[in-house]
Amino acid sequence: MDTFKLEILTPNGEIYNGEALSVVLPGKEGEFGVLAGHASLTTLLEAGVVDIEKEDKSVESIVINWGVVQVDEEKVIILVEGAAAIRGENESEIAQALDEAKKLINEVADSSSAIATVSAKIESAAQRLI
């Protein structure tokens, strides 16, 4: 199984650092996926959900407001201004993570359709955890 190193960094520190099988990113031109061995690229990201497929096949979702991603054949580094991981050990932690994610998106999204789209993705990510 081919994996790559994935880091997600914010001004407040690291929000994710580990191996991944794949990652789906909210690019300016639309969503795109990255697998191990991907061609090098650097591109802007917009508000949305980063879905990380981990080595155990579980998926972790992290909501970002905007940023940039740098991809090379062995690693992916995502630099974002703000991020909220949708994770938790119990329903109240997950609910709190959802609130943070929605707040983050509402601050940056300039259209209600963008907010609705990302909110729907946030809800489906949360359903996987419950």
BAPA-512817 format. One record per atom (N, C-alpha, C): atom name; x, y, z. Coordinates in steps of 0.1 Angstrom, whole numbers, always signed. Atoms other than C-alpha are relative to their C-alpha. Layout:
% BAPA-512817
+----+-------+-------+-------+
|  a |     x |     y |     z |
+----+-------+-------+-------+
| CA |     X |     Y |     Z |
...
+----+-------+-------+-------+
//
This chain:
% BAPA-512817
+----+-------+-------+-------+
|  a |     x |     y |     z |
+----+-------+-------+-------+
|  N |    +8 |   -12 |    +0 |
| CA |    +0 |    +0 |    +0 |
|  C |    +9 |   +13 |    +0 |
|  N |    -8 |   -12 |    +1 |
| CA |   +15 |   +33 |   -11 |
|  C |    -6 |   +11 |    +8 |
|  N |    +4 |   -11 |    -8 |
| CA |   +13 |   +61 |   +14 |
|  C |    +9 |   +12 |    -2 |
|  N |    -9 |   -12 |    +1 |
| CA |   +27 |   +96 |   +16 |
|  C |    -2 |    +8 |   +13 |
|  N |    +1 |    -8 |   -12 |
| CA |   +34 |  +120 |   +44 |
|  C |    -9 |   +12 |    -3 |
|  N |    +9 |   -11 |    +1 |
| CA |    +7 |  +146 |   +50 |
|  C |    +1 |    +9 |   +12 |
|  N |    +0 |   -10 |   -11 |
| CA |   +10 |  +178 |   +71 |
|  C |   -10 |   +11 |    -3 |
|  N |    +8 |   -12 |    +1 |
| CA |   -16 |  +204 |   +77 |
|  C |    +4 |   +10 |   +11 |
|  N |    -5 |   -10 |    -9 |
| CA |    -3 |  +235 |   +93 |
|  C |    -8 |   +13 |    +0 |
|  N |    +7 |   -12 |    -1 |
| CA |   -20 |  +266 |  +106 |
|  C |    +9 |   +10 |    +7 |
|  N |    -9 |    -9 |    -8 |
| CA |    -5 |  +298 |  +122 |
|  C |    +1 |    -4 |   +14 |
|  N |    +0 |    +4 |   -14 |
| CA |   -15 |  +282 |  +155 |
|  C |    +7 |   -14 |    +2 |
|  N |    -6 |   +13 |    -1 |
| CA |    +4 |  +250 |  +148 |
|  C |    -5 |   -11 |    -9 |
|  N |    +3 |   +11 |    +8 |
| CA |    +0 |  +216 |  +133 |
|  C |   -14 |    -6 |    +3 |
|  N |   +13 |    +7 |    -3 |
| CA |   -35 |  +201 |  +129 |
|  C |    +0 |   -14 |    -4 |
|  N |    -1 |   +14 |    +4 |
| CA |   -25 |  +169 |  +112 |
|  C |   +14 |    -2 |    -5 |
|  N |   -13 |    +4 |    +5 |
| CA |    +8 |  +151 |  +106 |
|  C |    +0 |   -15 |    +1 |
|  N |    -1 |   +14 |    +0 |
| CA |    +9 |  +115 |   +95 |
|  C |    +0 |    -6 |   -14 |
|  N |    +0 |    +6 |   +13 |
| CA |    +8 |   +90 |   +67 |
|  C |   -15 |    +0 |    -5 |
|  N |   +13 |    +0 |    +6 |
| CA |   -21 |   +90 |   +43 |
|  C |    +0 |    -9 |   -13 |
|  N |    +2 |    +7 |   +13 |
| CA |   -34 |   +68 |   +14 |
|  C |    -4 |    +9 |   -11 |
|  N |    +4 |   -10 |   +10 |
| CA |   -51 |   +97 |    -3 |
|  C |    -6 |   +12 |    +8 |
|  N |    +6 |   -12 |    -5 |
| CA |   -64 |  +132 |    +3 |
|  C |    -7 |    +7 |   -11 |
|  N |    +9 |    -7 |   +10 |
| CA |   -92 |  +151 |   -14 |
|  C |    +0 |   +15 |    +5 |
|  N |    -2 |   -14 |    -4 |
| CA |   -87 |  +189 |   -14 |
|  C |   -10 |    +9 |    -8 |
|  N |    +9 |   -10 |    +7 |
| CA |  -110 |  +219 |   -22 |
|  C |    +8 |   +10 |    -8 |
|  N |    -8 |    -9 |    +8 |
| CA |   -90 |  +235 |   -50 |
|  C |    -9 |   +11 |    -6 |
|  N |    +7 |   -11 |    +6 |
| CA |   -99 |  +268 |   -66 |
|  C |    -8 |    -4 |   -13 |
|  N |    +6 |    +5 |   +12 |
| CA |  -108 |  +249 |   -98 |
|  C |   -10 |   -12 |    +3 |
|  N |    +8 |   +11 |    -3 |
| CA |  -128 |  +223 |   -79 |
|  C |    +8 |   -10 |    +8 |
|  N |    -6 |   +11 |    -8 |
| CA |  -121 |  +192 |   -57 |
|  C |   +10 |    -8 |    -8 |
|  N |    -9 |    +9 |    +7 |
| CA |   -91 |  +171 |   -66 |
|  C |    +7 |    -9 |   +10 |
|  N |    -6 |   +10 |    -9 |
| CA |   -75 |  +140 |   -51 |
|  C |   +15 |    -2 |    -3 |
|  N |   -14 |    +2 |    +1 |
| CA |   -39 |  +132 |   -44 |
|  C |    +3 |   -14 |    +6 |
|  N |    -5 |   +13 |    -5 |
| CA |   -23 |   +97 |   -41 |
|  C |   +15 |    +1 |    +0 |
|  N |   -15 |    +1 |    -1 |
| CA |   +13 |   +87 |   -34 |
|  C |    +5 |    +0 |   -14 |
|  N |    -7 |    -1 |   +13 |
| CA |   +36 |   +95 |   -63 |
|  C |    -6 |   +10 |    -9 |
|  N |    +6 |   -10 |    +8 |
| CA |   +15 |  +124 |   -75 |
|  C |   +10 |   +10 |    -6 |
|  N |    -9 |   -10 |    +6 |
| CA |   +32 |  +149 |   -98 |
|  C |    +0 |   +13 |    +9 |
|  N |    -1 |   -12 |    -8 |
| CA |   +45 |  +180 |   -81 |
|  C |    -9 |   +11 |    -4 |
|  N |    +8 |   -12 |    +3 |
| CA |   +22 |  +210 |   -79 |
|  C |    -2 |    +8 |   +12 |
|  N |    +4 |    -9 |   -11 |
| CA |   +14 |  +240 |   -58 |
|  C |   -12 |    +8 |    -5 |
|  N |   +13 |    -7 |    +4 |
| CA |   -21 |  +255 |   -59 |
|  C |    -7 |    +5 |   +12 |
|  N |    +8 |    -6 |   -11 |
| CA |   -45 |  +276 |   -39 |
|  C |   -12 |    -9 |    +3 |
|  N |   +11 |    +8 |    -5 |
| CA |   -72 |  +260 |   -18 |
|  C |   -11 |   +11 |    +4 |
|  N |   +11 |    -9 |    -5 |
| CA |  -106 |  +276 |   -10 |
|  C |    -7 |    -7 |   +12 |
|  N |    +8 |    +5 |   -11 |
| CA |  -130 |  +271 |   +19 |
|  C |    -6 |   -13 |    -4 |
|  N |    +6 |   +13 |    +3 |
| CA |  -141 |  +235 |   +21 |
|  C |    +5 |   -11 |   +10 |
|  N |    -3 |   +11 |    -9 |
| CA |  -134 |  +201 |   +35 |
|  C |   +12 |    -8 |    -6 |
|  N |   -11 |    +9 |    +4 |
| CA |  -101 |  +181 |   +33 |
|  C |    -3 |   -13 |    +5 |
|  N |    +2 |   +14 |    -4 |
| CA |  -108 |  +144 |   +34 |
|  C |   +13 |    -8 |    -1 |
|  N |   -12 |    +7 |    -1 |
| CA |   -79 |  +123 |   +45 |
|  C |    -3 |   -15 |    +2 |
|  N |    +1 |   +14 |    -2 |
| CA |   -79 |   +85 |   +39 |
|  C |   +13 |    -5 |    +7 |
|  N |   -12 |    +4 |    -8 |
| CA |   -56 |   +71 |   +66 |
|  C |    +3 |   -15 |    -4 |
|  N |    -5 |   +14 |    +3 |
| CA |   -37 |   +38 |   +65 |
|  C |   -10 |   -11 |    +4 |
|  N |    +9 |   +11 |    -4 |
| CA |   -64 |   +19 |   +83 |
|  C |   -13 |    +2 |    -8 |
|  N |   +12 |    -2 |    +9 |
| CA |   -89 |   +31 |   +56 |
|  C |   -11 |    +9 |    +6 |
|  N |    +9 |    -9 |    -6 |
| CA |  -107 |   +54 |   +80 |
|  C |    +2 |   +14 |    -7 |
|  N |    -1 |   -13 |    +6 |
| CA |  -114 |   +89 |   +67 |
|  C |    -2 |   +11 |   +11 |
|  N |    +1 |   -12 |    -9 |
| CA |  -107 |  +121 |   +87 |
|  C |    -3 |   +12 |    -8 |
|  N |    +3 |   -13 |    +8 |
| CA |  -122 |  +154 |   +76 |
|  C |    +4 |   +12 |    +8 |
|  N |    -5 |   -13 |    -6 |
| CA |  -107 |  +188 |   +83 |
|  C |    -6 |   +11 |    -8 |
|  N |    +5 |   -12 |    +7 |
| CA |  -125 |  +220 |   +74 |
|  C |   +10 |   +11 |    +0 |
|  N |   -10 |   -11 |    +1 |
| CA |  -103 |  +248 |   +61 |
|  C |    -7 |   +12 |    -5 |
|  N |    +6 |   -12 |    +6 |
| CA |  -111 |  +284 |   +53 |
|  C |    +7 |    +4 |   -13 |
|  N |    -7 |    -1 |   +12 |
| CA |   -84 |  +289 |   +27 |
|  C |   +15 |    -2 |    +2 |
|  N |   -15 |    +2 |    -2 |
| CA |   -47 |  +282 |   +20 |
|  C |    +6 |    -4 |   -13 |
|  N |    -8 |    +5 |   +11 |
| CA |   -22 |  +266 |    -3 |
|  C |    +5 |   -14 |    +3 |
|  N |    -5 |   +13 |    -2 |
| CA |   -11 |  +231 |    -9 |
|  C |   +13 |    -2 |    -9 |
|  N |   -12 |    +3 |    +7 |
| CA |   +24 |  +219 |   -20 |
|  C |    +1 |   -15 |    -1 |
|  N |    -1 |   +15 |    +2 |
| CA |   +25 |  +184 |   -35 |
|  C |   +13 |    -4 |    -6 |
|  N |   -11 |    +7 |    +8 |
| CA |   +55 |  +163 |   -44 |
|  C |    -2 |   -15 |    +1 |
|  N |    +2 |   +15 |    +1 |
| CA |   +59 |  +126 |   -50 |
|  C |    +0 |    -7 |   +13 |
|  N |    -1 |    +7 |   -13 |
| CA |   +65 |  +118 |   -13 |
|  C |    -8 |    +7 |   +11 |
|  N |    +8 |    -7 |   -11 |
| CA |   +46 |  +144 |    +7 |
|  C |    -9 |   +11 |    -5 |
|  N |    +9 |   -11 |    +3 |
| CA |   +18 |  +169 |    +8 |
|  C |    +0 |    +9 |   +12 |
|  N |    +1 |    -9 |   -11 |
| CA |   +20 |  +200 |   +29 |
|  C |   -10 |   +11 |    -3 |
|  N |   +11 |    -9 |    +2 |
| CA |   -11 |  +221 |   +33 |
|  C |    +2 |   +11 |   +11 |
|  N |    -1 |   -11 |    -9 |
| CA |    -7 |  +256 |   +48 |
|  C |   -14 |    +8 |    -1 |
|  N |   +13 |    -6 |    +0 |
| CA |   -40 |  +271 |   +59 |
|  C |    -1 |   +11 |   +10 |
|  N |    +1 |   -11 |    -9 |
| CA |   -51 |  +302 |   +76 |
|  C |    -8 |    -4 |   +13 |
|  N |    +8 |    +5 |   -11 |
| CA |   -77 |  +284 |   +97 |
|  C |    -5 |   -14 |    -3 |
|  N |    +5 |   +14 |    +2 |
| CA |   -88 |  +248 |  +102 |
|  C |    -7 |    -5 |   +12 |
|  N |    +7 |    +7 |   -11 |
| CA |  -111 |  +227 |  +123 |
|  C |    -2 |   -15 |    -3 |
|  N |    +1 |   +15 |    +3 |
| CA |  -108 |  +189 |  +125 |
|  C |   -13 |    -5 |    +6 |
|  N |   +13 |    +6 |    -4 |
| CA |  -141 |  +170 |  +127 |
|  C |    +4 |   -13 |    +6 |
|  N |    -4 |   +12 |    -7 |
| CA |  -131 |  +145 |  +153 |
|  C |    -4 |    +1 |   +14 |
|  N |    +4 |    +0 |   -14 |
| CA |  -140 |  +135 |  +188 |
|  C |    -2 |   -14 |    +6 |
|  N |    +1 |   +13 |    -6 |
| CA |  -142 |  +107 |  +213 |
|  C |   -15 |    -3 |    +3 |
|  N |   +14 |    +2 |    -3 |
| CA |  -179 |  +112 |  +220 |
|  C |    -9 |   +10 |    -7 |
|  N |    +9 |    -9 |    +8 |
| CA |  -210 |  +130 |  +206 |
|  C |    +2 |   +15 |    +4 |
|  N |    -2 |   -14 |    -4 |
| CA |  -204 |  +162 |  +226 |
|  C |   +12 |    +6 |    -6 |
|  N |   -13 |    -5 |    +7 |
| CA |  -168 |  +165 |  +213 |
|  C |    -2 |    +2 |   -15 |
|  N |    +3 |    -1 |   +14 |
| CA |  -180 |  +159 |  +178 |
|  C |    -9 |   +12 |    -3 |
|  N |    +9 |   -11 |    +1 |
| CA |  -208 |  +184 |  +182 |
|  C |    +8 |   +13 |    +1 |
|  N |    -8 |   -12 |    -2 |
| CA |  -183 |  +210 |  +194 |
|  C |    +9 |    +2 |   -12 |
|  N |    -8 |    -1 |   +12 |
| CA |  -160 |  +202 |  +164 |
|  C |    -8 |    +5 |   -12 |
|  N |    +9 |    -4 |   +10 |
| CA |  -190 |  +207 |  +141 |
|  C |    -3 |   +15 |    +1 |
|  N |    +3 |   -14 |    -2 |
| CA |  -198 |  +241 |  +156 |
|  C |   +12 |    +8 |    -4 |
|  N |   -12 |    -7 |    +4 |
| CA |  -162 |  +252 |  +152 |
|  C |    +2 |    +0 |   -16 |
|  N |    -2 |    +1 |   +14 |
| CA |  -161 |  +240 |  +116 |
|  C |   -10 |   +10 |    -7 |
|  N |   +10 |    -8 |    +6 |
| CA |  -194 |  +258 |  +107 |
|  C |    +3 |   +15 |    +2 |
|  N |    -4 |   -13 |    -3 |
| CA |  -182 |  +290 |  +124 |
|  C |   +11 |    +5 |   -10 |
|  N |   -11 |    -3 |    +8 |
| CA |  -150 |  +289 |  +104 |
|  C |    -5 |    +3 |   -15 |
|  N |    +5 |    -1 |   +13 |
| CA |  -169 |  +285 |   +71 |
|  C |    -8 |   +13 |    -2 |
|  N |    +9 |   -12 |    +0 |
| CA |  -195 |  +312 |   +79 |
|  C |    +8 |   +13 |    -1 |
|  N |    -8 |   -12 |    -1 |
| CA |  -167 |  +337 |   +85 |
|  C |    +6 |    +3 |   -14 |
|  N |    -7 |    -2 |   +13 |
| CA |  -151 |  +332 |   +50 |
|  C |    -9 |    -1 |   -12 |
|  N |    +8 |    +2 |   +12 |
| CA |  -178 |  +320 |   +26 |
|  C |    -8 |   +12 |    -3 |
|  N |    +7 |   -12 |    +4 |
| CA |  -192 |  +348 |    +6 |
|  C |   -13 |    -2 |    -7 |
|  N |   +13 |    +3 |    +6 |
| CA |  -222 |  +330 |    -7 |
|  C |    -7 |   -11 |    +8 |
|  N |    +8 |   +10 |    -8 |
| CA |  -250 |  +310 |    +9 |
|  C |    +1 |   -14 |    -6 |
|  N |    -1 |   +14 |    +6 |
| CA |  -246 |  +282 |   -17 |
|  C |   +13 |    -6 |    +4 |
|  N |   -13 |    +6 |    -5 |
| CA |  -209 |  +278 |    -7 |
|  C |    -2 |    -5 |   +14 |
|  N |    +2 |    +4 |   -14 |
| CA |  -219 |  +277 |   +30 |
|  C |    -9 |   -13 |    +0 |
|  N |    +9 |   +12 |    +0 |
| CA |  -247 |  +251 |   +22 |
|  C |    +8 |   -12 |    -4 |
|  N |    -7 |   +11 |    +5 |
| CA |  -224 |  +229 |    +2 |
|  C |   +10 |    -5 |   +10 |
|  N |    -9 |    +5 |   -10 |
| CA |  -197 |  +228 |   +28 |
|  C |    -6 |    -5 |   +13 |
|  N |    +8 |    +5 |   -12 |
| CA |  -222 |  +225 |   +57 |
|  C |    -5 |   -15 |    -2 |
|  N |    +5 |   +13 |    +3 |
| CA |  -236 |  +194 |   +40 |
|  C |   +12 |   -10 |    +1 |
|  N |   -12 |    +9 |    -1 |
| CA |  -201 |  +179 |   +37 |
|  C |    +4 |    -2 |   +15 |
|  N |    -4 |    +1 |   -15 |
| CA |  -194 |  +187 |   +74 |
|  C |   -10 |   -10 |    +7 |
|  N |    +9 |    +9 |    -6 |
| CA |  -226 |  +169 |   +84 |
|  C |    +2 |   -14 |    -4 |
|  N |    -2 |   +14 |    +3 |
| CA |  -218 |  +138 |   +64 |
|  C |   +13 |    -5 |    +6 |
|  N |   -12 |    +4 |    -7 |
| CA |  -183 |  +137 |   +79 |
|  C |    -3 |    -3 |   +14 |
|  N |    +3 |    +3 |   -14 |
| CA |  -198 |  +139 |  +113 |
|  C |    -8 |   -13 |    +2 |
|  N |    +8 |   +13 |    -1 |
| CA |  -222 |  +110 |  +106 |
|  C |    +9 |   -12 |    -1 |
|  N |    -9 |   +11 |    +0 |
| CA |  -193 |   +88 |   +99 |
|  C |    +6 |    -3 |   +14 |
|  N |    -6 |    +2 |   -13 |
| CA |  -181 |   +93 |  +134 |
|  C |   -10 |    -5 |   +10 |
|  N |   +10 |    +4 |   -11 |
| CA |  -213 |   +87 |  +153 |
|  C |    -4 |   -14 |    -2 |
+----+-------+-------+-------+
//
